Amino acid sequence: MQDTLAHLKRGEKGIITDVSSIHIPLKLLEMGCLPGNSVQLVQLAPFQDPMYLNINGTHLAIRKETASHVLIEKIADE
Amino acid sequence: MSKQINVALIGNPNTGKTSVFNALTGLNQKVGNYPGITVEKKEGICKLPRGVKAHIIDLPGTYSLNASSLDENVVIELLLNKNDKDFPDIAVVVSDVENLKRNLLLFTQIKDLEIPTLLVINMSDRMLYKGISLDIAYLEEHLQTKIALISTRKNEGIDHLKNLISNFKDMSVVPCLSASEIDQDYFDSLRKAFPNQLLYKLWLVITQDVNFGKTDRNQIEAVANFKTKSKGDLKRLQQKETIKRYQFINNVLKKGQTIDVSQAKDLRSKLDRILTHKVWGYAIFFVVLLTIFQAIYDWSSVPMDFIDTVFASLSEWAKNMLPGGAFTNLLAEGIIPGLGGIVIFIPQIAFLFLFIAVLEESGYMSRVVFLMDRVMRRFGLSGKSVVPLISGTACAIPAIMATRNIESWKERLITILVTPFTTCSARLPVYLIIISLVIPEGRFLGLGYQALTLMLLYLIGFGTAVVSAYILNKILKIKSKTFFVVEMPNYKLPMFKNVALTVIEKTKSFIFGAGKIILAISIVLWFLASYGPGDKFDNAEAIVKSEYRTQHLSKEELQQKIASHKLEHSFIGITGRAIEPAIRPLGYDWKIGIALISSFAAREVFVGTLATIYSVGSDEEETIKNRMAGEVNHILGGPLFTFASGISLLLFYAFAMQCMSTLAIVKRETNSWKWPVLQLVIMTVFAYIVALIAFQFLK
């Protein structure tokens, strides 16, 4: 199964691969959530939701539901 | 026309756009509303070189020209309407040096509208700290613009910016990237159908979701030789546009910007580790709230006591020094106590807005949104509801306006409906005076009993808001898509100038907005209390004298009896008497009844009303509080303000919907009378029942 943003654990990084789902708000793309950009999970709120992400230098929080529509490829931390 | 030029400040939230506005205009600014909607309109005047004046509008922060809220809509509406009197001669896009890439998205869109556009890169003081360097000449060439690199914090580059603005006629209006590249065929057909229109403007009109420009869109769709696209297709094109713009920006920044990561110091992650921590995050938030309440109650009591005393002696002075007559009475018993009832608010309101401004400016508020979202969602609210609920402690009106950035209509509606339960500053004076009458002094763990009671009232307000949200969430059958995207800005030390201006502005608008109502009601009340119909009022002196003929009363006692007889038979006394049966079970007498009636216009009138009522007919200098403490319950005997009636009154004010302005805002924001009417009825009935139970149980 393809990994999504929702699968990231704290501190893990990934590369965004696909954002074409209709459930992703345009605003998220405008904030820089685009294919090819790197993403890191900075912090999780209690109950694992919402997620505090660093997408290519932009820091933002989104809900897990939205995150589960953004496809990514995990990358190992150096 | 004058030589004044129109300048629009546009930019993402958290870029220091307001700091730029403050740096340009200083105190030459005013805040109003856009006609018909309640979005704040900030405008100001700035003197430019060579005697030119600029009229500057600070537009609401937005990430792009695709509006998802009313606030953002204002930006588009202005930029698309060439006939608007505020249509900018020059658009100034404010960006911050650390988020240049994201900020440029909006910039390229505005350029596409062929408006002269200037780029301000703010926070240049952070460049060294973050290891960023910029090739300004390269950026200017490829973005087809002029750039002002400034630091509002250090006050650098402002003159250069003013100079660039005054030379707006030399600015290029060539877009740096045209949206038509995303679908040539589609845009060609658009061009053919509307040869006289700007392409990007057409595109924006077609794609906006918000209830804006409906007629414009219908006009476009009515033209026969133009093939329309489905919603899904349009959304895909919007995604494509965004990707295209970012590709362009990335290419430009590849050469125009270098970031040496090894130079960057990372304060953010250290602070975030604590402030968004599962345990510490909440603990710190609680401490912050506690500090705010301590400040409002304890720290502001010193200036408030001072104000109270000053107005009491002022009133006394007016009475003794001015010639007697109706005008002096109006001044000493109506206007001065009425004014005092307004001025006494200032310390608390200033404190509250000070804290809110600092929390917003520092970036901490977003962390609270992040921490609270999951908890709030359980009650049908959003993490973003926290900001309105906290602002609601100042005033429900800006709080309800602050719900605009909640994207889901259901979450937003619930937030609007429950916000009036939070303890607004207008309830504060009522709480303060009653608490000081019925709650004993003394300390528990260093916190006063009285401060703790106040804290408890805030918690009750907040708790009721949350519980009613939970119920509403179960009852309301509204389906709406929810999404939640919150930027987590960098931590910043709040700028003194910004905080000070916010505090001054908000306090001023409260004093003049609410103050007018309070003063007017005070004067009307004085009149109603000083005059009455019929014999019983006119012949008060004779009636009282004959009634107490057999007793040997001193002159003062007799005067007192006459005054209270007059008050009882004045217009206001008669009204109060009429409603007394309804409020007697709550432990109130007709005087409190009058205060209740008048505070349906605005709660803060309560104290002013009592001040007016109690100072009528008395020559002695006494502060309102002492006078209230001496009131006797004429039915049950004993003091009127007991623990039971005090608590009952506190609870009534905690729950009742007593604010016409809030109802008006709710009507405007929900676009229907249904919600404000429901709010008024349910909240007030609930308040009556709770106060009734409390009094009957405690008496």
Interface residues (C-beta under 8 A of the other chain):
Chain A: V19 S20 I22 P25 L26 K27 L28 L29 E30 M31 G32 L34 P35 V42 Q43 A45 P46 F47 D49 P50 Y52 N56 G57 T58 H59 L60 A61 I62 R63 E65 T66
Chain B: Y63 S64 N66 S68 E98 N99 K101 R102 L105 G232 K235 R236 Q238 Q239 T242 I243 Y246 R268 S269 D272 R273 T276 K278 S366 V369 F370 L371 D373 R374 V375 G383 E407 T482 F483 F484 V485 V486 E487 M488 P489 N490
